[in-house]
Amino acid sequence: MTDRFDPGALRQWWPKPSKPRPIVIFGAGSIVGDAHLPAYRKAGFPVAGLYDPDHAKALQLAETWGTRAYSSEDEALATTDAIFDLATPPAAHAAILAKLPTGAAALIQKPMGSDLEAATAILEICRTRQLKAAVNFQLRFAPMMLALQDAIAKGHLGEVVDFDAWLALATPWGLWPFLKGLPRIEIAMHSIHYLDLVRGLLGNPRGVHAKTIGHPNHEVAQTRTAAILDYGDRVRCVLSVNHDHDFGRKFQACEFRISGTLGAAYVKLGVNLDYPRGEPDELWFRPAGGNDWVSVPLEGAWFPDAFVNRMANLQRFATGEDQELIGSVEDAWQTMALVEAAYQSSAAPATAIAPLPRQ
C-alpha cells in the first residue's frame, strides 16, 4: 500500500553543501556559458576561475560572468581546496585528471572518454590518484527526474515494467562543429544521457540490441538510433531516437513513458525541442489508485538546474555531508560499457531471415 500521491511533496532538489568549495572550470565552450556558470550562480557556488588554452575565449567568458581567467593550466591547478570541473572534450580528460592534486574532487564532462578503452584509462587515473570523481551525467539530477525517482521509490508506480524513450525532432548539429569527423556521435554524445538514466532507474541491463545510423542531410556520423535494453522477461525498455524529424514542430516529440504494475509516468524533455531555446519540461503521473493524470509543478528545468544538483552532490560528498557519490567514475564506467555494447551491436550483423524455399 502506497502513501497518498502528493505531487508537491516529490523531491526536486539536492540539498546544498553547507560550505561550498571554490570551483575551477577547465574549458570555455558553449556548455560552460549556457549551463555551468548559470547553474553555479543560481546556487551561490563560488567560481574561482576558468582556464582554456584559448585564453582570449576564456577571458571573454570570464568577463561576462565576473570571474577570473587563469593565464596557465598550472595556475588553475594550484587553486587551494578546489572542486575541479572538467568541461573539456573527451580526449582532454585524462591528461588533466593526471595532474590534479591527489585526493581532489572532480566533475568530468560526459562522455567519460571517447570509448570504453579511454574510459578505463580515466578510471585507473582516478583510482591511482584517489580522486573523488564523478561524470556529469546530469540528467539524473534534473528536477523532473529526481521527482520521478522519488515517486518510484515511494511505490506510486508499483514495479516498473516498461520504459519508452521517443525522440522525433530536429537537432541543429551545426552548433557543434567539433563533432564533424568524429566516428561516434549519437549514442556517445546524446543518447548516453538516456542510457545512464535508465541504468539509474532499472540497474544494469543484461545486454543491448542497437542500430545507430547517419542521415543523408548531415555529415555527422550518426543521428538516428534504435535500441532495446535486455532486462529479462519482466521489463521492456526501448529507445527510438530520430534527430532528423525536421518537418515543423507539430508532430515532434522528446518524451519518456514509464509504466509500472500500478501506475505510470510521462516526461517531456523540453530543452531538446527548438534547441537551444527549448520548451518547458513536463512531468505527469497516473499514480497507483488514481483515476486521472496529475501534472507535477516543476521548480526548475534540466538546463541549468540539473547542473546545480549534480554539483551539490559532489560538493557534499567531498566534505562528507553525502555518503554516496551518484554517478561516480566507477558507476559511469558501466554506462560507458553499455554505450560500447550498443556500438558493437550496431556493427554486428542482424539475425538473418530465412529465404523463401525454392519451388
Legacy VTK file of the C-alpha trace (Angstrom):
# vtk DataFile Version 3.0
C-alpha trace
ASCII
DATASET POLYDATA
POINTS 359 float
0.000 0.000 0.000
1.472 3.367 -1.007
1.030 6.744 0.626
-1.413 9.212 -0.905
0.113 10.756 -4.000
1.103 14.376 -3.416
2.850 15.902 -6.458
4.080 18.844 -4.410
5.889 16.551 -1.983
8.127 14.899 -4.586
11.813 15.690 -4.273
13.158 18.008 -6.984
16.333 19.465 -5.459
19.510 18.068 -3.976
20.475 19.560 -0.591
23.066 22.312 -0.871
26.515 21.941 0.726
26.846 23.887 3.967
30.266 25.246 2.939
30.696 25.041 -0.855
34.233 24.869 -2.129
35.538 27.112 -4.935
35.059 25.693 -8.432
37.809 25.749 -11.045
36.489 25.185 -14.568
38.605 23.750 -17.369
37.141 24.752 -20.716
35.340 27.821 -22.038
32.988 26.265 -24.555
29.299 26.984 -25.030
28.184 24.491 -22.360
30.086 26.474 -19.717
28.284 29.715 -20.537
24.928 28.038 -21.186
24.749 25.709 -18.177
27.705 25.519 -15.771
28.100 29.189 -14.919
24.346 29.973 -14.812
23.825 26.976 -12.536
26.621 27.886 -10.143
25.497 31.495 -9.945
21.920 30.400 -9.245
23.096 28.045 -6.500
25.544 30.506 -4.976
28.510 28.200 -5.603
31.764 30.193 -5.749
33.658 30.022 -9.057
37.345 30.701 -8.532
38.060 30.963 -12.245
38.330 29.150 -15.541
41.092 28.013 -17.860
41.106 27.308 -21.574
44.075 27.008 -23.949
42.320 29.694 -25.985
42.986 32.444 -23.451
41.054 35.081 -25.391
37.926 32.928 -25.319
38.401 32.210 -21.612
38.936 35.889 -20.867
35.775 36.916 -22.712
33.650 34.339 -20.873
35.230 35.224 -17.515
34.489 38.906 -18.004
30.887 38.136 -18.921
30.395 36.198 -15.696
32.572 38.271 -13.396
35.193 35.642 -12.683
38.865 35.075 -13.407
40.548 33.638 -16.497
43.694 31.775 -15.477
46.704 32.529 -17.631
48.041 28.976 -17.404
46.946 25.451 -16.563
49.389 25.348 -13.646
47.785 28.456 -12.177
44.364 26.809 -12.295
45.675 23.581 -10.765
47.240 25.490 -7.874
43.886 26.752 -6.566
43.552 25.630 -2.956
40.749 23.302 -1.834
39.054 23.454 -5.227
36.425 21.376 -6.954
37.742 20.845 -10.496
35.079 20.995 -13.207
36.344 19.498 -16.484
34.089 20.924 -19.215
36.544 19.628 -21.801
36.433 17.357 -24.873
36.668 13.615 -24.094
40.222 13.354 -25.417
41.431 16.005 -22.936
40.070 14.471 -19.726
42.856 12.009 -18.893
45.727 14.479 -19.171
44.042 16.973 -16.833
42.978 14.351 -14.305
46.549 13.044 -14.131
47.690 16.500 -12.948
45.038 17.081 -10.266
46.179 17.015 -6.637
45.909 13.592 -5.011
42.501 13.174 -3.398
40.946 16.127 -5.239
37.274 16.295 -6.157
36.461 16.486 -9.868
33.468 16.603 -12.176
34.172 15.182 -15.648
32.138 16.224 -18.687
30.425 13.320 -20.415
31.308 11.112 -22.139
33.947 9.523 -19.937
36.454 9.420 -22.774
35.919 8.679 -26.441
35.333 4.951 -25.947
35.495 2.228 -23.302
39.274 1.932 -23.562
39.628 5.639 -22.806
37.063 5.367 -20.000
39.094 2.558 -18.446
42.241 4.685 -18.568
40.359 7.541 -16.867
39.044 5.149 -14.223
42.573 3.940 -13.462
43.887 7.517 -13.181
41.105 8.389 -10.738
41.782 5.264 -8.680
45.545 5.834 -8.610
45.204 9.486 -7.611
42.334 8.695 -5.207
40.159 11.325 -6.846
36.594 11.902 -5.692
35.440 11.983 -9.286
32.018 11.893 -10.922
30.912 12.161 -14.534
28.477 14.899 -15.499
25.575 12.646 -16.485
23.358 15.331 -15.046
20.014 14.151 -16.473
19.609 12.000 -13.340
19.667 15.267 -11.384
17.093 17.228 -13.397
14.178 18.282 -11.159
11.736 16.165 -13.179
13.973 13.091 -12.885
14.571 13.496 -9.160
10.786 13.684 -8.768
10.344 10.600 -10.958
12.872 8.636 -8.911
11.165 9.758 -5.705
7.726 8.671 -6.957
9.074 5.258 -7.970
10.819 4.829 -4.613
7.551 5.653 -2.818
5.698 2.961 -4.761
3.405 5.229 -6.793
4.056 3.223 -9.975
4.419 -0.217 -8.441
7.072 -2.330 -10.163
8.428 -0.568 -13.246
7.910 -2.871 -16.229
8.083 -0.551 -19.262
10.389 2.299 -20.286
9.898 4.017 -23.653
12.055 6.865 -24.941
10.711 8.519 -28.087
12.547 11.341 -29.812
11.468 12.749 -33.164
12.938 16.229 -33.504
15.351 18.433 -35.429
18.721 18.860 -33.731
20.916 21.713 -35.061
24.152 19.745 -35.416
25.884 22.783 -36.886
26.090 24.303 -33.398
28.867 21.819 -32.578
31.433 21.938 -35.406
33.848 19.771 -33.403
31.547 16.784 -33.998
32.354 16.706 -37.695
34.646 13.797 -38.439
34.183 12.025 -35.114
33.336 8.324 -35.561
30.826 8.133 -32.718
28.144 10.783 -32.267
24.529 9.977 -31.435
24.862 7.369 -28.692
28.206 8.613 -27.343
27.241 12.287 -27.183
23.453 12.350 -26.820
21.599 9.124 -26.034
24.271 8.336 -23.461
22.210 10.568 -21.127
19.186 8.315 -21.560
21.172 5.106 -21.159
22.657 6.458 -17.937
19.226 7.494 -16.661
17.799 4.054 -17.421
20.665 2.455 -15.525
19.915 4.737 -12.591
16.243 3.664 -12.612
16.472 -0.009 -13.560
20.062 -1.066 -12.923
22.399 -2.651 -15.442
20.763 -4.474 -18.350
21.881 -7.944 -19.385
22.670 -6.698 -22.863
21.564 -4.434 -25.678
20.354 -4.673 -29.262
21.068 -1.454 -31.155
21.374 0.141 -34.561
22.708 3.669 -34.982
22.995 5.348 -38.378
23.535 8.710 -40.041
21.310 10.695 -42.377
21.821 11.906 -45.965
21.257 15.509 -44.866
24.108 15.554 -42.319
27.834 14.917 -42.326
27.995 13.780 -38.686
28.470 10.047 -38.222
25.128 9.115 -36.622
21.892 10.991 -35.958
19.371 8.143 -35.576
19.324 5.246 -33.111
17.041 2.385 -32.182
17.897 0.328 -29.108
16.401 -2.395 -26.936
17.869 -2.967 -23.467
17.520 -6.523 -22.201
16.172 -6.690 -18.652
14.794 -10.184 -18.906
11.154 -11.177 -19.187
9.552 -8.613 -16.840
10.835 -5.280 -18.139
10.619 -3.880 -21.692
12.977 -0.981 -22.418
13.071 0.666 -25.841
14.674 3.837 -27.214
13.689 5.346 -30.567
15.793 8.404 -31.380
15.496 10.437 -34.585
17.228 13.819 -34.721
16.136 14.398 -38.330
12.381 14.837 -37.995
12.680 18.326 -39.489
9.131 18.926 -40.708
7.871 21.537 -38.260
7.085 21.370 -34.571
3.586 19.865 -34.835
4.470 16.151 -34.545
7.922 16.396 -32.998
8.484 14.731 -29.631
11.069 14.279 -26.899
9.468 12.186 -24.197
9.651 9.192 -21.914
6.811 6.908 -20.861
7.449 4.854 -17.744
4.833 2.271 -16.820
4.550 0.177 -13.704
2.237 -2.522 -12.432
0.177 0.100 -10.556
0.750 3.449 -12.240
2.567 5.329 -14.973
4.564 8.489 -15.665
5.103 10.749 -18.665
8.123 13.051 -19.037
8.678 15.744 -21.657
12.291 16.876 -22.067
11.649 20.373 -23.296
15.208 21.601 -23.809
15.682 19.402 -26.877
12.657 20.862 -28.655
13.579 24.037 -30.516
17.116 23.744 -29.108
18.778 25.803 -27.677
15.743 27.928 -26.696
13.796 24.874 -25.662
10.358 24.470 -24.149
9.233 23.837 -20.554
9.793 20.357 -19.168
6.717 18.396 -18.117
6.105 15.576 -15.654
2.793 13.740 -15.303
1.702 10.764 -13.218
-1.207 8.366 -13.245
-0.370 7.127 -9.731
-1.401 3.901 -8.056
-5.036 4.183 -7.041
-5.591 7.312 -9.140
-8.221 7.704 -11.815
-6.666 10.539 -13.822
-3.327 12.017 -14.846
-1.784 14.575 -12.482
0.741 17.226 -13.500
3.694 17.897 -11.201
4.552 21.621 -10.833
8.248 21.661 -11.692
10.534 24.034 -9.814
13.270 24.017 -12.443
14.448 22.561 -15.758
17.101 20.148 -16.994
19.214 23.168 -18.061
20.617 24.613 -15.860
19.108 23.135 -12.682
20.409 19.600 -13.148
23.901 21.115 -13.076
23.106 22.674 -9.680
22.024 19.327 -8.229
24.906 17.418 -9.828
27.495 19.788 -8.344
25.700 19.845 -4.974
26.078 16.076 -4.581
29.786 16.219 -5.495
30.392 19.151 -3.140
28.616 17.384 -0.273
30.455 14.116 -0.915
33.787 15.936 -0.935
33.069 17.381 2.519
31.486 14.230 3.969
27.900 15.539 4.031
26.782 12.911 1.476
27.801 9.302 1.921
27.232 8.357 -1.741
28.646 9.982 -4.862
25.982 9.496 -7.529
27.435 8.885 -10.983
30.950 8.240 -9.697
33.573 7.171 -12.226
33.018 3.594 -11.047
29.321 3.866 -11.913
29.852 5.958 -15.045
32.256 3.357 -16.435
29.296 0.966 -16.551
27.334 3.480 -18.635
30.323 3.634 -20.979
30.329 -0.165 -21.138
26.662 -0.053 -22.170
27.484 2.518 -24.860
30.312 0.317 -26.116
27.998 -2.683 -26.266
25.447 -0.645 -28.241
28.052 0.273 -30.855
29.233 -3.324 -31.049
25.657 -4.459 -31.526
25.136 -1.872 -34.243
28.218 -3.070 -36.118
27.302 -6.749 -35.871
25.075 -8.484 -38.428
21.417 -8.764 -37.522
19.757 -12.147 -37.233
19.291 -13.332 -40.794
15.782 -14.046 -42.068
15.278 -17.404 -43.731
14.859 -17.187 -47.541
11.741 -18.398 -49.286
12.162 -22.081 -50.162
12.661 -22.773 -53.830
9.901 -24.466 -55.728
LINES 1 360
359 0 1 2 3 4 5 6 7 8 9 10 11 12 13 14 15 16 17 18 19 20 21 22 23 24 25 26 27 28 29 30 31 32 33 34 35 36 37 38 39 40 41 42 43 44 45 46 47 48 49 50 51 52 53 54 55 56 57 58 59 60 61 62 63 64 65 66 67 68 69 70 71 72 73 74 75 76 77 78 79 80 81 82 83 84 85 86 87 88 89 90 91 92 93 94 95 96 97 98 99 100 101 102 103 104 105 106 107 108 109 110 111 112 113 114 115 116 117 118 119 120 121 122 123 124 125 126 127 128 129 130 131 132 133 134 135 136 137 138 139 140 141 142 143 144 145 146 147 148 149 150 151 152 153 154 155 156 157 158 159 160 161 162 163 164 165 166 167 168 169 170 171 172 173 174 175 176 177 178 179 180 181 182 183 184 185 186 187 188 189 190 191 192 193 194 195 196 197 198 199 200 201 202 203 204 205 206 207 208 209 210 211 212 213 214 215 216 217 218 219 220 221 222 223 224 225 226 227 228 229 230 231 232 233 234 235 236 237 238 239 240 241 242 243 244 245 246 247 248 249 250 251 252 253 254 255 256 257 258 259 260 261 262 263 264 265 266 267 268 269 270 271 272 273 274 275 276 277 278 279 280 281 282 283 284 285 286 287 288 289 290 291 292 293 294 295 296 297 298 299 300 301 302 303 304 305 306 307 308 309 310 311 312 313 314 315 316 317 318 319 320 321 322 323 324 325 326 327 328 329 330 331 332 333 334 335 336 337 338 339 340 341 342 343 344 345 346 347 348 349 350 351 352 353 354 355 356 357 358
